């Protein structure tokens, strides 16, 4: 015997408005497609209708930004903004392990195992949905607020084979960069991807001198050429923007102004006194 179940939903006021808009849009699209189909049939043309949404060109914005993607911070912008990594997989790891252990204890082929398998799949889907929502919100914000966006072409597949594989997959850099690219094309923005071999973390964004590679634990370093004290991530974001040809300032990369070394010819010498010019004034002394 087969059973049927009936359900009734009671949406809130906001949900009712959203549903009404969705149903109204669906009705308009249906009517337009029906009209186009009838017109094509009456004129002897193919009745296939392909609807492509118009590209929305946003008002021109002044800022241009370079983005350095990482693990400590999900993204660091060339203007000094640091965006924390939500780490959705790491936060849900305990719940996922619990669901996976429950699945492993179920007998194969049983109905309980199917239910446990669905619970595991839903738990992973919630993590993926949360990550996708974060990517969409951040990419839309960056595209709307900046006229040009530059990122580095990261070797995600190679990084995923290291001990940081779980964190790399949790960040989802490839999906985020893809969103930036198609949204830039859609809204009339400029998107630039520089080569992965650019030494963005080795070059001083203030003077342009390459200071060599540095270990990952070094987050702030001092340029030996100009003495600028640089934030590693912001400096890399500025170099990403400069490599893409964007007009950005290197000031945001400096953590603080370091001492500027004197030139060798001036070291240990005193400055020569400048000659003083005395002008005669027309003031009479009584």
C-alpha positions in Angstrom: 0.0 0.0 0.0 1.3 3.4 -0.9 0.8 6.4 1.4 0.4 10.0 0.5 1.4 12.9 2.6 0.0 16.5 2.4 1.9 19.5 3.5 0.9 23.1 3.9 3.4 26.0 4.3 2.8 29.3 6.1 5.3 31.8 4.7 6.0 35.0 6.5 5.2 38.4 5.1 8.6 38.8 3.6 8.5 35.4 2.1 5.1 36.0 0.6 6.4 39.2 -1.1 9.4 37.3 -2.5 7.2 34.4 -3.8 4.8 36.9 -5.4 7.7 38.6 -7.2 9.1 35.3 -8.3 5.7 34.1 -9.6 5.1 37.4 -11.4 8.5 37.2 -13.1 7.9 33.6 -14.1 4.5 34.6 -15.6 6.0 37.5 -17.6 8.8 35.3 -19.0 6.2 32.6 -19.9 4.0 35.1 -21.7 6.9 36.7 -23.6 8.2 33.3 -24.7 4.7 32.3 -25.8 4.2 35.5 -27.8 7.7 35.0 -29.5 6.8 31.4 -30.3 3.4 32.3 -31.9 5.1 35.1 -33.9 7.8 32.8 -35.1 5.3 30.2 -36.2 3.2 32.7 -38.0 6.2 33.9 -39.9 7.5 30.4 -40.7 10.6 30.8 -38.5 12.1 28.3 -36.0 10.2 28.4 -32.7 13.3 28.1 -30.5 13.5 30.9 -28.0 16.8 31.6 -26.2 16.6 34.3 -23.5 19.8 36.0 -22.5 19.7 38.6 -19.7 21.1 42.1 -20.5 24.4 43.0 -19.0 24.1 45.6 -16.3 26.8 48.3 -16.7 27.5 49.9 -13.3 28.4 53.5 -12.9 32.1 54.1 -13.3 34.1 53.8 -10.1 37.5 55.4 -9.3 39.2 52.8 -7.1 41.3 50.0 -8.6 42.4 47.1 -6.4 44.8 44.2 -6.3 43.8 41.1 -4.3 46.2 38.7 -2.6 44.5 35.4 -1.7 45.7 33.5 1.3 44.9 31.2 4.2 45.5 33.4 7.2 43.2 36.0 5.6 41.0 34.9 2.7 41.8 38.1 0.8 44.0 41.1 1.4 43.4 44.2 -0.7 45.9 46.7 -1.9 44.2 49.5 0.0 45.0 47.7 3.3 41.7 45.9 3.9 42.0 42.4 5.3 39.1 39.9 4.9 39.2 37.0 7.4 38.7 33.5 6.1 35.4 32.0 7.4 36.9 28.4 7.3 33.5 26.8 6.9 34.9 23.3 6.6 37.0 23.7 9.7 34.1 25.0 11.7 31.8 22.1 10.6 34.5 19.5 10.9 33.3 18.1 14.3 29.7 17.8 13.0 30.8 16.1 9.8 33.0 13.6 11.7 30.1 12.7 13.9 27.8 12.1 10.9 30.4 10.1 9.1 31.0 7.9 12.2 27.3 7.3 12.4 27.2 6.3 8.8 30.0 3.8 9.2 28.2 2.0 12.0 25.1 1.4 9.9 24.6 -2.0 8.2 25.2 -1.9 4.4 22.0 -2.0 2.4 19.8 -1.0 5.3 17.3 1.8 5.4 19.1 3.4 8.3 22.3 3.5 6.3 20.5 5.4 3.5 19.2 7.9 6.1 22.7 8.4 7.5 24.2 8.8 4.1 21.7 11.5 3.3 22.5 13.3 6.6 26.2 13.3 5.6 25.5 14.6 2.2 23.3 17.4 3.6 26.0 18.4 6.1 28.6 18.7 3.3 26.0 20.6 1.1 25.5 23.1 3.9 29.2 23.8 4.1 29.4 24.2 0.3 26.4 26.5 0.2 27.8 28.7 3.0 31.1 29.0 1.2 29.4 29.8 -2.1 27.3 32.5 -0.4 30.4 34.1 1.0 32.1 34.0 -2.4 29.1 35.6 -4.0 28.7 38.4 -1.5 32.4 39.3 -1.5 32.9 39.1 -5.2 29.8 41.3 -5.8 31.0 43.9 -3.3 34.5 44.1 -4.9 33.1 44.4 -8.4 30.6 47.1 -7.5 33.1 49.2 -5.5 36.1 49.0 -7.9 36.5 49.8 -11.5 39.4 47.3 -12.0 40.3 44.1 -10.1 43.5 42.2 -10.3 44.3 38.7 -8.9 47.2 36.3 -9.2 46.9 33.0 -11.1 47.4 30.5 -8.3 48.5 26.9 -8.8 45.6 25.5 -6.8 46.2 21.9 -8.0 49.8 21.9 -6.9 49.0 23.5 -3.6 46.2 20.9 -3.0 48.9 18.2 -3.0 50.7 19.7 0.0 50.0 19.4 3.7 47.7 22.5 3.4 45.3 20.6 1.1 42.3 20.8 3.4 42.7 24.5 4.0 43.2 25.1 0.2 40.0 23.2 -0.6 38.2 25.0 2.3 39.1 28.4 0.9 37.8 27.7 -2.6 40.0 30.2 -4.5 39.2 28.9 -8.0 35.4 29.4 -7.5 35.9 32.9 -6.1 38.2 34.0 -9.0 35.7 32.6 -11.5 32.9 34.7 -9.9 35.1 37.8 -10.1 35.8 37.2 -13.7 32.2 36.7 -15.0 30.8 39.4 -12.8 33.4 41.9 -14.1 32.4 41.0 -17.6 28.7 41.3 -16.7 28.9 44.7 -15.0 31.4 46.4 -17.3 34.5 46.2 -15.0 38.1 45.3 -15.8 39.4 42.0 -14.6 43.1 41.1 -14.8 44.9 37.9 -13.9 48.7 38.1 -13.6 51.1 35.2 -14.0 51.7 32.9 -11.0 55.5 33.4 -11.3 55.4 37.1 -10.4 57.5 37.7 -7.3 54.8 39.6 -5.5 55.9 38.8 -2.0 59.6 39.4 -2.7 59.5 42.9 -4.3 59.3 46.1 -2.2 56.2 48.0 -3.4 57.8 51.2 -2.3 61.1 51.2 -4.3 60.7 48.1 -6.5 63.8 46.3 -5.3 63.5 42.5 -5.1 64.5 41.5 -1.6 64.4 37.7 -2.1 62.1 34.9 -0.8 61.0 34.8 2.8 59.6 32.1 5.0 55.8 31.9 5.5 56.1 32.9 9.2 57.6 36.3 8.2 54.6 38.6 8.0 56.4 41.9 8.3 59.8 42.7 6.7 62.1 45.6 6.2 63.3 46.5 2.7 67.1 46.6 2.8 67.2 49.2 0.0 64.8 51.9 1.1 64.1 50.9 4.8 60.4 50.7 4.4 58.7 48.3 6.9 56.2 46.3 4.8 53.2 44.2 5.6 53.8 41.0 3.6 50.2 40.4 2.4 49.3 44.1 1.6 52.7 44.5 -0.1 51.8 41.4 -2.3 48.4 42.9 -3.1 50.0 46.2 -4.2 52.4 44.3 -6.4 49.6 42.3 -7.9 47.9 45.5 -8.9 51.1 47.1 -10.2 51.8 44.0 -12.3 48.4 44.3 -13.8 49.0 47.9 -14.7 46.5 49.4 -12.2 47.1 52.7 -10.5 47.4 52.0 -6.8 49.5 53.6 -4.0 52.2 51.7 -2.2 51.5 53.5 1.1 49.1 51.0 2.4 51.7 48.3 2.3 53.9 50.0 4.9 53.3 48.9 8.4 55.3 51.8 9.7 58.0 54.1 8.4 61.4 52.6 9.0 64.7 54.4 9.2 66.1 55.3 5.8 69.7 54.4 5.4 72.1 57.2 4.5 74.1 57.2 1.3 77.6 55.8 1.6 79.1 59.1 0.5 77.3 60.9 3.3 77.8 58.4 6.1 79.8 59.8 9.0 80.0 63.4 7.6 78.4 66.6 8.8 76.3 68.6 6.5 78.0 71.7 5.2 76.4 74.9 6.4 74.4 76.8 3.8 75.4 80.4 3.1 73.1 82.9 4.8 71.8 85.9 2.8 71.2 89.1 4.6 68.8 91.6 3.1 68.7 95.2 3.9 65.3 96.4 5.1 63.9 99.8 5.2 63.2 99.9 9.0 64.7 102.8 10.8 66.1 102.3 14.3 65.3 105.2 16.6 
